[in-house]
Amino acid sequence: MSRKPWMVFLLLLSLCACGRDQSGPANEEATANADSGGGAATATPSPSASPIGPLSSSGRAVGSGAGAAAQGAGLDFDLPAGWQSETPQTNMRMAQASIPGPGGAGQLAVFFFGPGGGGGVEDNLQRWIGQVEVAPSTQPERGTFEANGFRITWVDVKGTLLPSSMGMGPATEQPGSRLLGAVVEGEGGPWFFKATGPDATLASQRDTFFTMLRSVRGT
């Protein structure tokens, strides 16, 4: 029997394996940026990027099987009192919570794409800034600090939260909004924290957001 068909099959299989892209953006909104010239690739979460499910008040996962996934993510943090833990909407989110406030509920989403995954710090900060139409009288704030052996780089953007063409953000423009984002770098990371919602809500929760970031620690 000729072995040529098997040789052709193995060659094709090898080419398919080599063509796989294992990189991905830090959040699902980055996928939408590919349509608007952002050039971001579609994310392919690793097994360790599975959502950890609802969080307790300490930021730890609760529920069947969630603890193992949380340990795989390698990071723990304190969820602020009053923030309501939610089941992540997509498998690209490690954790999710609702943020209460006078302007209406905001939302926290935490992303993890495996060690070294999710793109560079500056790329992610610029992507988040691009999701908000900043008012001419304001400019994004940004900074960096250290906490428990982690390096945290943050951005604070106020303006109109823009709609997403991929259905992963607001369906319409949301004036009077705010975005607080942070990239947490450390062994096993990075991790990505993003809070969005009405400015009236996130303005009163800004310090709480930073307190949460200062609580990050390895598991």
PyRosetta script that sets phi, psi and omega in degrees:
from pyrosetta import init, pose_from_sequence

init()
pose = pose_from_sequence("MSRKPWMVFLLLLSLCACGRDQSGPANEEATANADSGGGAATATPSPSASPIGPLSSSGRAVGSGAGAAAQGAGLDFDLPAGWQSETPQTNMRMAQASIPGPGGAGQLAVFFFGPGGGGGVEDNLQRWIGQVEVAPSTQPERGTFEANGFRITWVDVKGTLLPSSMGMGPATEQPGSRLLGAVVEGEGGPWFFKATGPDATLASQRDTFFTMLRSVRGT")
pose.set_psi(1, 137.0)
pose.set_omega(1, -179.4)
pose.set_phi(2, -72.1)
pose.set_psi(2, 141.2)
pose.set_omega(2, 178.7)
pose.set_phi(3, -95.3)
pose.set_psi(3, 0.8)
pose.set_omega(3, -175.8)
pose.set_phi(4, -61.5)
pose.set_psi(4, -44.2)
pose.set_omega(4, 179.1)
pose.set_phi(5, -58.0)
pose.set_psi(5, -38.9)
pose.set_omega(5, 179.3)
pose.set_phi(6, -67.4)
pose.set_psi(6, -37.4)
pose.set_omega(6, 178.9)
pose.set_phi(7, -63.9)
pose.set_psi(7, -41.2)
pose.set_omega(7, 178.6)
pose.set_phi(8, -64.0)
pose.set_psi(8, -43.1)
pose.set_omega(8, -179.7)
pose.set_phi(9, -60.8)
pose.set_psi(9, -45.6)
pose.set_omega(9, -179.7)
pose.set_phi(10, -65.3)
pose.set_psi(10, -36.6)
pose.set_omega(10, 178.7)
pose.set_phi(11, -63.9)
pose.set_psi(11, -44.2)
pose.set_omega(11, 178.9)
pose.set_phi(12, -63.9)
pose.set_psi(12, -40.3)
pose.set_omega(12, 180.0)
pose.set_phi(13, -63.1)
pose.set_psi(13, -40.4)
pose.set_omega(13, 179.3)
pose.set_phi(14, -65.1)
pose.set_psi(14, -41.1)
pose.set_omega(14, -180.0)
pose.set_phi(15, -65.0)
pose.set_psi(15, -38.5)
pose.set_omega(15, 178.9)
pose.set_phi(16, -63.9)
pose.set_psi(16, -41.2)
pose.set_omega(16, -179.2)
pose.set_phi(17, -65.6)
pose.set_psi(17, -38.8)
pose.set_omega(17, -178.3)
pose.set_phi(18, -69.7)
pose.set_psi(18, -24.4)
pose.set_omega(18, -176.0)
pose.set_phi(19, -85.3)
pose.set_psi(19, -1.4)
pose.set_omega(19, -178.0)
pose.set_phi(20, -74.8)
pose.set_psi(20, 137.4)
pose.set_omega(20, 178.3)
pose.set_phi(21, -101.8)
pose.set_psi(21, 116.9)
pose.set_omega(21, -177.2)
pose.set_phi(22, -94.3)
pose.set_psi(22, 1.4)
pose.set_omega(22, -178.5)
pose.set_phi(23, -87.1)
pose.set_psi(23, 161.4)
pose.set_omega(23, 178.5)
pose.set_phi(24, -161.8)
pose.set_psi(24, 155.3)
pose.set_omega(24, 178.6)
pose.set_phi(25, -75.2)
pose.set_psi(25, 167.3)
pose.set_omega(25, -173.9)
pose.set_phi(26, -76.9)
pose.set_psi(26, -15.2)
pose.set_omega(26, 179.4)
pose.set_phi(27, -152.2)
pose.set_psi(27, 163.0)
pose.set_omega(27, -173.8)
pose.set_phi(28, -68.3)
pose.set_psi(28, -23.6)
pose.set_omega(28, 178.1)
pose.set_phi(29, -66.3)
pose.set_psi(29, -24.2)
pose.set_omega(29, 179.5)
pose.set_phi(30, -63.6)
pose.set_psi(30, -30.2)
pose.set_omega(30, 177.3)
pose.set_phi(31, -61.1)
pose.set_psi(31, -40.0)
pose.set_omega(31, -179.5)
pose.set_phi(32, -66.1)
pose.set_psi(32, -28.9)
pose.set_omega(32, -178.1)
pose.set_phi(33, -64.9)
pose.set_psi(33, -19.4)
pose.set_omega(33, 179.2)
pose.set_phi(34, -63.3)
pose.set_psi(34, -30.1)
pose.set_omega(34, 179.8)
pose.set_phi(35, -73.7)
pose.set_psi(35, -27.2)
pose.set_omega(35, -173.0)
pose.set_phi(36, -104.5)
pose.set_psi(36, 22.9)
pose.set_omega(36, 176.4)
pose.set_phi(37, 91.2)
pose.set_psi(37, 3.0)
pose.set_omega(37, -179.6)
pose.set_phi(38, -70.1)
pose.set_psi(38, -26.7)
pose.set_omega(38, 176.1)
pose.set_phi(39, 74.6)
pose.set_psi(39, 13.7)
pose.set_omega(39, -178.4)
pose.set_phi(40, -76.5)
pose.set_psi(40, 143.8)
pose.set_omega(40, 178.6)
pose.set_phi(41, -83.9)
pose.set_psi(41, 156.3)
pose.set_omega(41, 175.5)
pose.set_phi(42, -68.2)
pose.set_psi(42, 132.1)
pose.set_omega(42, -175.3)
pose.set_phi(43, -74.8)
pose.set_psi(43, 143.6)
pose.set_omega(43, 174.6)
pose.set_phi(44, -125.5)
pose.set_psi(44, 90.0)
pose.set_omega(44, -174.7)
pose.set_phi(45, -60.7)
pose.set_psi(45, 142.0)
pose.set_omega(45, 174.0)
pose.set_phi(46, -78.2)
pose.set_psi(46, 166.8)
pose.set_omega(46, 178.4)
pose.set_phi(47, -55.3)
pose.set_psi(47, -33.0)
pose.set_omega(47, -179.5)
pose.set_phi(48, -73.3)
pose.set_psi(48, -7.7)
pose.set_omega(48, 178.9)
pose.set_phi(49, -89.3)
pose.set_psi(49, 6.6)
pose.set_omega(49, 178.7)
pose.set_phi(50, -59.8)
pose.set_psi(50, 142.8)
pose.set_omega(50, -178.9)
pose.set_phi(51, -62.2)
pose.set_psi(51, 144.6)
pose.set_omega(51, -179.4)
pose.set_phi(52, -87.9)
pose.set_psi(52, -3.6)
pose.set_omega(52, 177.3)
pose.set_phi(53, 84.4)
pose.set_psi(53, -167.5)
pose.set_omega(53, -177.7)
pose.set_phi(54, -61.2)
pose.set_psi(54, 151.1)
pose.set_omega(54, 179.9)
pose.set_phi(55, -108.3)
pose.set_psi(55, 152.4)
pose.set_omega(55, 170.5)
pose.set_phi(56, -82.9)
pose.set_psi(56, -179.7)
pose.set_omega(56, 179.7)
pose.set_phi(57, -65.2)
pose.set_psi(57, -15.8)
pose.set_omega(57, 178.6)
pose.set_phi(58, -90.7)
pose.set_psi(58, -2.1)
pose.set_omega(58, -177.6)
pose.set_phi(59, 90.4)
pose.set_psi(59, -3.3)
pose.set_omega(59, 179.9)
pose.set_phi(60, -84.0)
pose.set_psi(60, 150.0)
pose.set_omega(60, 179.8)
pose.set_phi(61, -70.5)
pose.set_psi(61, 148.1)
pose.set_omega(61, 175.2)
pose.set_phi(62, -129.7)
pose.set_psi(62, 158.4)
pose.set_omega(62, 178.4)
pose.set_phi(63, 104.1)
pose.set_psi(63, 164.7)
pose.set_omega(63, -175.6)
pose.set_phi(64, -61.5)
pose.set_psi(64, 124.7)
pose.set_omega(64, 174.2)
pose.set_phi(65, 78.4)
pose.set_psi(65, -7.6)
pose.set_omega(65, -174.3)
pose.set_phi(66, -73.9)
pose.set_psi(66, -32.0)
pose.set_omega(66, -175.9)
pose.set_phi(67, -61.1)
pose.set_psi(67, -41.4)
pose.set_omega(67, -179.7)
pose.set_phi(68, -63.5)
pose.set_psi(68, -40.7)
pose.set_omega(68, 179.3)
pose.set_phi(69, -66.2)
pose.set_psi(69, -37.5)
pose.set_omega(69, 179.3)
pose.set_phi(70, -64.7)
pose.set_psi(70, -41.8)
pose.set_omega(70, 178.4)
pose.set_phi(71, -63.9)
pose.set_psi(71, -35.9)
pose.set_omega(71, 178.4)
pose.set_phi(72, -64.6)
pose.set_psi(72, -29.8)
pose.set_omega(72, 179.8)
pose.set_phi(73, -74.1)
pose.set_psi(73, -21.9)
pose.set_omega(73, 172.9)
pose.set_phi(74, 76.3)
pose.set_psi(74, 12.2)
pose.set_omega(74, -177.2)
pose.set_phi(75, -140.9)
pose.set_psi(75, 140.8)
pose.set_omega(75, 174.0)
pose.set_phi(76, -127.2)
pose.set_psi(76, 155.9)
pose.set_omega(76, 177.3)
pose.set_phi(77, -159.5)
pose.set_psi(77, 164.1)
pose.set_omega(77, -179.2)
pose.set_phi(78, -94.2)
pose.set_psi(78, 115.4)
pose.set_omega(78, 175.2)
pose.set_phi(79, -72.3)
pose.set_psi(79, 127.7)
pose.set_omega(79, -176.8)
pose.set_phi(80, -59.2)
pose.set_psi(80, 145.7)
pose.set_omega(80, 176.4)
pose.set_phi(81, -60.5)
pose.set_psi(81, 134.1)
pose.set_omega(81, -179.8)
pose.set_phi(82, 95.6)
pose.set_psi(82, -20.9)
pose.set_omega(82, 175.9)
pose.set_phi(83, -78.5)
pose.set_psi(83, 131.9)
pose.set_omega(83, -172.6)
pose.set_phi(84, -96.4)
pose.set_psi(84, 115.0)
pose.set_omega(84, 177.8)
pose.set_phi(85, -63.2)
pose.set_psi(85, 141.1)
pose.set_omega(85, 179.1)
pose.set_phi(86, -131.7)
pose.set_psi(86, 156.0)
pose.set_omega(86, 171.7)
pose.set_phi(87, -70.6)
pose.set_psi(87, 127.8)
pose.set_omega(87, -178.8)
pose.set_phi(88, -53.8)
pose.set_psi(88, 137.9)
pose.set_omega(88, -177.7)
pose.set_phi(89, -73.0)
pose.set_psi(89, -28.0)
pose.set_omega(89, -179.0)
pose.set_phi(90, -135.4)
pose.set_psi(90, 162.9)
pose.set_omega(90, 179.5)
pose.set_phi(91, -77.6)
pose.set_psi(91, 3.3)
pose.set_omega(91, 175.6)
pose.set_phi(92, -90.4)
pose.set_psi(92, -4.5)
pose.set_omega(92, -178.6)
pose.set_phi(93, -107.0)
pose.set_psi(93, 128.7)
pose.set_omega(93, 176.6)
pose.set_phi(94, -76.5)
pose.set_psi(94, -34.2)
pose.set_omega(94, -179.7)
pose.set_phi(95, -157.6)
pose.set_psi(95, 162.6)
pose.set_omega(95, -177.1)
pose.set_phi(96, -154.5)
pose.set_psi(96, 145.6)
pose.set_omega(96, 178.1)
pose.set_phi(97, -152.3)
pose.set_psi(97, 152.7)
pose.set_omega(97, 174.8)
pose.set_phi(98, -92.5)
pose.set_psi(98, 139.0)
pose.set_omega(98, -177.6)
pose.set_phi(99, -111.5)
pose.set_psi(99, 114.9)
pose.set_omega(99, -178.7)
pose.set_phi(100, -78.7)
pose.set_psi(100, 156.7)
pose.set_omega(100, 177.0)
pose.set_phi(101, 175.4)
pose.set_psi(101, 168.7)
pose.set_omega(101, -174.8)
pose.set_phi(102, -65.9)
pose.set_psi(102, -22.7)
pose.set_omega(102, -178.9)
pose.set_phi(103, -90.4)
pose.set_psi(103, -1.6)
pose.set_omega(103, -173.6)
pose.set_phi(104, 113.2)
pose.set_psi(104, 165.3)
pose.set_omega(104, -173.9)
pose.set_phi(105, -68.0)
pose.set_psi(105, 138.1)
pose.set_omega(105, 168.5)
pose.set_phi(106, -105.3)
pose.set_psi(106, -178.7)
pose.set_omega(106, -178.2)
pose.set_phi(107, -140.1)
pose.set_psi(107, 137.3)
pose.set_omega(107, 172.8)
pose.set_phi(108, -103.9)
pose.set_psi(108, 134.9)
pose.set_omega(108, 172.7)
pose.set_phi(109, -131.1)
pose.set_psi(109, 137.0)
pose.set_omega(109, 179.7)
pose.set_phi(110, -120.8)
pose.set_psi(110, 131.5)
pose.set_omega(110, -175.4)
pose.set_phi(111, -120.9)
pose.set_psi(111, 145.9)
pose.set_omega(111, 174.8)
pose.set_phi(112, -148.1)
pose.set_psi(112, 127.6)
pose.set_omega(112, -176.7)
pose.set_phi(113, -118.5)
pose.set_psi(113, 26.1)
pose.set_omega(113, -179.3)
pose.set_phi(114, 89.4)
pose.set_psi(114, 161.1)
pose.set_omega(114, -178.5)
pose.set_phi(115, -54.3)
pose.set_psi(115, 125.3)
pose.set_omega(115, 178.3)
pose.set_phi(116, 79.4)
pose.set_psi(116, -1.1)
pose.set_omega(116, -176.2)
pose.set_phi(117, -90.2)
pose.set_psi(117, 162.2)
pose.set_omega(117, 172.6)
pose.set_phi(118, 100.9)
pose.set_psi(118, -2.0)
pose.set_omega(118, 177.2)
pose.set_phi(119, 91.8)
pose.set_psi(119, 170.7)
pose.set_omega(119, -176.8)
pose.set_phi(120, -77.1)
pose.set_psi(120, 163.4)
pose.set_omega(120, -178.6)
pose.set_phi(121, -61.0)
pose.set_psi(121, -52.7)
pose.set_omega(121, -176.1)
pose.set_phi(122, -63.7)
pose.set_psi(122, -39.2)
pose.set_omega(122, 178.6)
pose.set_phi(123, -59.5)
pose.set_psi(123, -42.5)
pose.set_omega(123, -178.9)
pose.set_phi(124, -70.7)
pose.set_psi(124, -40.6)
pose.set_omega(124, 177.4)
pose.set_phi(125, -62.1)
pose.set_psi(125, -42.9)
pose.set_omega(125, 179.0)
pose.set_phi(126, -66.7)
pose.set_psi(126, -34.9)
pose.set_omega(126, 177.8)
pose.set_phi(127, -64.4)
pose.set_psi(127, -44.0)
pose.set_omega(127, 178.7)
pose.set_phi(128, -64.8)
pose.set_psi(128, -43.4)
pose.set_omega(128, 178.2)
pose.set_phi(129, -59.0)
pose.set_psi(129, -38.5)
pose.set_omega(129, -179.7)
pose.set_phi(130, -68.6)
pose.set_psi(130, -13.1)
pose.set_omega(130, 179.2)
pose.set_phi(131, -85.6)
pose.set_psi(131, -3.6)
pose.set_omega(131, -178.7)
pose.set_phi(132, -125.6)
pose.set_psi(132, 130.0)
pose.set_omega(132, 172.7)
pose.set_phi(133, -84.2)
pose.set_psi(133, 104.4)
pose.set_omega(133, -172.5)
pose.set_phi(134, -78.1)
pose.set_psi(134, 135.3)
pose.set_omega(134, 177.6)
pose.set_phi(135, -64.9)
pose.set_psi(135, 144.5)
pose.set_omega(135, -177.3)
pose.set_phi(136, -57.0)
pose.set_psi(136, -28.4)
pose.set_omega(136, -176.4)
pose.set_phi(137, -83.3)
pose.set_psi(137, -3.1)
pose.set_omega(137, -178.4)
pose.set_phi(138, -127.1)
pose.set_psi(138, 161.0)
pose.set_omega(138, 175.7)
pose.set_phi(139, -135.7)
pose.set_psi(139, 147.9)
pose.set_omega(139, 176.2)
pose.set_phi(140, -58.8)
pose.set_psi(140, 139.5)
pose.set_omega(140, 173.2)
pose.set_phi(141, -99.0)
pose.set_psi(141, 148.6)
pose.set_omega(141, 179.0)
pose.set_phi(142, -153.7)
pose.set_psi(142, 158.9)
pose.set_omega(142, -179.6)
pose.set_phi(143, -172.8)
pose.set_psi(143, 179.4)
pose.set_omega(143, -178.1)
pose.set_phi(144, -142.2)
pose.set_psi(144, 142.2)
pose.set_omega(144, 172.9)
pose.set_phi(145, -149.8)
pose.set_psi(145, 168.4)
pose.set_omega(145, -179.4)
pose.set_phi(146, -109.8)
pose.set_psi(146, 144.3)
pose.set_omega(146, 177.4)
pose.set_phi(147, -151.6)
pose.set_psi(147, 118.6)
pose.set_omega(147, 174.5)
pose.set_phi(148, 53.3)
pose.set_psi(148, 37.6)
pose.set_omega(148, 178.4)
pose.set_phi(149, 87.1)
pose.set_psi(149, 3.5)
pose.set_omega(149, 178.5)
pose.set_phi(150, -109.5)
pose.set_psi(150, 148.3)
pose.set_omega(150, 175.0)
pose.set_phi(151, -103.2)
pose.set_psi(151, 125.1)
pose.set_omega(151, -174.5)
pose.set_phi(152, -119.9)
pose.set_psi(152, 120.7)
pose.set_omega(152, 178.5)
pose.set_phi(153, -113.3)
pose.set_psi(153, 125.3)
pose.set_omega(153, -171.3)
pose.set_phi(154, -124.7)
pose.set_psi(154, 161.7)
pose.set_omega(154, 175.2)
pose.set_phi(155, -141.5)
pose.set_psi(155, 145.3)
pose.set_omega(155, 179.5)
pose.set_phi(156, -130.3)
pose.set_psi(156, 115.3)
pose.set_omega(156, -174.9)
pose.set_phi(157, -125.0)
pose.set_psi(157, 131.0)
pose.set_omega(157, 178.0)
pose.set_phi(158, -118.5)
pose.set_psi(158, 143.7)
pose.set_omega(158, 178.7)
pose.set_phi(159, 153.2)
pose.set_psi(159, -142.6)
pose.set_omega(159, -179.6)
pose.set_phi(160, -100.6)
pose.set_psi(160, 115.4)
pose.set_omega(160, 176.6)
pose.set_phi(161, -70.9)
pose.set_psi(161, 124.1)
pose.set_omega(161, -173.3)
pose.set_phi(162, -86.1)
pose.set_psi(162, 149.1)
pose.set_omega(162, 178.9)
pose.set_phi(163, -71.0)
pose.set_psi(163, 155.5)
pose.set_omega(163, 178.8)
pose.set_phi(164, -103.5)
pose.set_psi(164, 136.4)
pose.set_omega(164, 178.6)
pose.set_phi(165, -78.4)
pose.set_psi(165, -7.5)
pose.set_omega(165, -177.8)
pose.set_phi(166, -104.9)
pose.set_psi(166, 6.5)
pose.set_omega(166, 178.5)
pose.set_phi(167, 72.8)
pose.set_psi(167, 21.5)
pose.set_omega(167, -177.8)
pose.set_phi(168, -109.5)
pose.set_psi(168, 7.2)
pose.set_omega(168, 177.9)
pose.set_phi(169, -141.9)
pose.set_psi(169, -161.2)
pose.set_omega(169, 178.9)
pose.set_phi(170, -64.9)
pose.set_psi(170, 147.1)
pose.set_omega(170, 179.9)
pose.set_phi(171, -76.1)
pose.set_psi(171, -24.9)
pose.set_omega(171, 179.7)
pose.set_phi(172, -133.2)
pose.set_psi(172, 166.2)
pose.set_omega(172, 177.5)
pose.set_phi(173, -61.4)
pose.set_psi(173, 141.7)
pose.set_omega(173, -178.6)
pose.set_phi(174, -121.5)
pose.set_psi(174, 88.3)
pose.set_omega(174, 178.2)
pose.set_phi(175, -63.7)
pose.set_psi(175, 159.7)
pose.set_omega(175, 178.4)
pose.set_phi(176, 66.6)
pose.set_psi(176, 33.6)
pose.set_omega(176, -177.8)
pose.set_phi(177, -104.7)
pose.set_psi(177, 173.2)
pose.set_omega(177, 178.0)
pose.set_phi(178, -146.8)
pose.set_psi(178, 148.0)
pose.set_omega(178, 176.6)
pose.set_phi(179, -130.2)
pose.set_psi(179, 123.9)
pose.set_omega(179, 173.3)
pose.set_phi(180, -113.1)
pose.set_psi(180, 118.2)
pose.set_omega(180, -178.4)
pose.set_phi(181, -127.5)
pose.set_psi(181, 151.6)
pose.set_omega(181, 179.1)
pose.set_phi(182, -151.4)
pose.set_psi(182, 139.2)
pose.set_omega(182, 173.2)
pose.set_phi(183, -107.0)
pose.set_psi(183, 122.6)
pose.set_omega(183, -179.0)
pose.set_phi(184, -103.9)
pose.set_psi(184, 114.7)
pose.set_omega(184, -179.4)
pose.set_phi(185, -104.3)
pose.set_psi(185, 138.5)
pose.set_omega(185, 177.8)
pose.set_phi(186, 177.4)
pose.set_psi(186, 179.0)
pose.set_omega(186, -178.6)
pose.set_phi(187, -58.0)
pose.set_psi(187, 125.7)
pose.set_omega(187, -178.8)
pose.set_phi(188, 88.6)
pose.set_psi(188, -7.5)
pose.set_omega(188, -176.2)
pose.set_phi(189, -92.7)
pose.set_psi(189, -166.4)
pose.set_omega(189, 13.7)
pose.set_phi(190, -91.8)
pose.set_psi(190, 167.4)
pose.set_omega(190, 174.3)
pose.set_phi(191, -122.7)
pose.set_psi(191, 154.3)
pose.set_omega(191, -172.8)
pose.set_phi(192, -129.1)
pose.set_psi(192, 122.2)
pose.set_omega(192, 179.0)
pose.set_phi(193, -110.7)
pose.set_psi(193, 131.7)
pose.set_omega(193, -179.3)
pose.set_phi(194, -142.1)
pose.set_psi(194, 123.9)
pose.set_omega(194, 176.4)
pose.set_phi(195, -117.8)
pose.set_psi(195, 131.6)
pose.set_omega(195, 177.5)
pose.set_phi(196, -132.3)
pose.set_psi(196, 153.8)
pose.set_omega(196, 178.2)
pose.set_phi(197, 159.7)
pose.set_psi(197, -173.9)
pose.set_omega(197, 178.3)
pose.set_phi(198, -60.7)
pose.set_psi(198, 139.9)
pose.set_omega(198, 179.0)
pose.set_phi(199, -58.7)
pose.set_psi(199, -36.1)
pose.set_omega(199, -179.7)
pose.set_phi(200, -61.1)
pose.set_psi(200, -28.1)
pose.set_omega(200, 178.2)
pose.set_phi(201, -86.0)
pose.set_psi(201, -51.0)
pose.set_omega(201, -174.8)
pose.set_phi(202, -71.8)
pose.set_psi(202, -23.6)
pose.set_omega(202, 176.1)
pose.set_phi(203, -62.0)
pose.set_psi(203, -40.0)
pose.set_omega(203, -179.3)
pose.set_phi(204, -79.3)
pose.set_psi(204, -13.3)
pose.set_omega(204, -178.2)
pose.set_phi(205, -110.1)
pose.set_psi(205, 4.6)
pose.set_omega(205, -176.5)
pose.set_phi(206, -60.0)
pose.set_psi(206, -50.1)
pose.set_omega(206, 179.6)
pose.set_phi(207, -63.0)
pose.set_psi(207, -34.7)
pose.set_omega(207, 177.9)
pose.set_phi(208, -65.2)
pose.set_psi(208, -38.7)
pose.set_omega(208, 176.9)
pose.set_phi(209, -59.8)
pose.set_psi(209, -44.9)
pose.set_omega(209, 179.9)
pose.set_phi(210, -68.7)
pose.set_psi(210, -35.7)
pose.set_omega(210, 176.3)
pose.set_phi(211, -61.7)
pose.set_psi(211, -40.4)
pose.set_omega(211, 177.1)
pose.set_phi(212, -61.6)
pose.set_psi(212, -43.6)
pose.set_omega(212, -179.6)
pose.set_phi(213, -63.7)
pose.set_psi(213, -37.1)
pose.set_omega(213, 179.7)
pose.set_phi(214, -70.2)
pose.set_psi(214, -13.6)
pose.set_omega(214, 179.8)
pose.set_phi(215, -88.4)
pose.set_psi(215, -4.6)
pose.set_omega(215, -175.8)
pose.set_phi(216, -61.6)
pose.set_psi(216, 143.6)
pose.set_omega(216, -179.8)
pose.set_phi(217, -157.1)
pose.set_psi(217, 156.5)
pose.set_omega(217, -179.5)
pose.set_phi(218, -74.6)
pose.set_psi(218, 156.8)
pose.set_omega(218, 178.7)
pose.set_phi(219, -108.7)
pose.dump_pdb("model.pdb")
